[in-house]
Amino acid sequence: MLVHPQFDPIALDLSRIGLPIAVHWYGITYLVAFGLFLLLAIPRSRMPQFAAEGWTRKDVEDLLFYGVLGTVIGGRLGYVLFYKP
């Protein structure tokens, strides 16, 4: 028999101090991933080979926005298709 760890999916529960907010682990990973994208992509957009093609900080921020938008819409669409047919 396989043993799987059972951990709480909520990383931070603020209802203990009166706020109805719970931060989940997957939300933290999304935040870290999007932050790392900015941390790595903005300096890269200043490199000569990318700057010569016209990449700017605004282009990187736009790409991040579309990535976040696609993640939210795709996640909701996947949830509806797979769990609420």
N, C-alpha and C positions, 0 to 999 in steps of 0.2 A: 504494500500500500504506500502511495506517495504521501509525503508530509509537506503541506504547504503552510507557510507562515500566515498567521491571521493577525494583521495589524489594523489599527484604526485608520480609516481613510481620511479622517479629519486631523490636520496637523495642528491647527490652532482654533480653539473654541472660545469665542469671546462672550458667549451667553452667560458665563460664570460671573462676569462683571456687569451684566445688564444689557449688553449689546447683542442683538440677534444676528450675529455674523459668525460664520464658520469658514475657515480657510482650509481647502483640501490640498492634498499632496500634489494632485495633477495640476492644480492652479499654480502652485509654486514652481513646478517644472516648466510650465508654459512661460511664466515670468522670467525664469532663468534663461530659457532658450531664446526668447526675444531680446533680452538684455545682452546675451552673448553675441547675438546677431549684430546688434548695434555696435558693440565693443569691437568686433572684428571687421565689420563692413565699412564703417566710417573711415578708419585709417587706410583701408585698402582702396577706397574710392579716391584718395589723394595720391596714390601711386601713379607714376608717369603713364604706364600702359592703360590704366583706367581713366585717368584725367584726360588723356588724349582722345578718348572715345566720348568724352563729355559727361562722365559720371560726376555728380555733385552730391553734397550731403542731403539735399532735398530729394534727390532720386532714391537714395538709400532709405530715407524716412518714408517715402511713398511706397517703396517695395515692402517695408515692414508693415505699413498700414494694410496693404492688400493681403499680406500674409496672415495678419491677425484676423482680418475680415473673412478670409477663406477658411481659417481654422474654426471660427465661431459658426459660420454658415454650414461648413462641411460636417462639423461635429453634431449640430442640431439635425441636419438632414440624415446623417448616419443613424442617429438615435431613433428618429421617426421611422426610417425604413427597416431597421433591424429589430427594434424593441416594441414598436407600436404599429404593426402592419394593418 
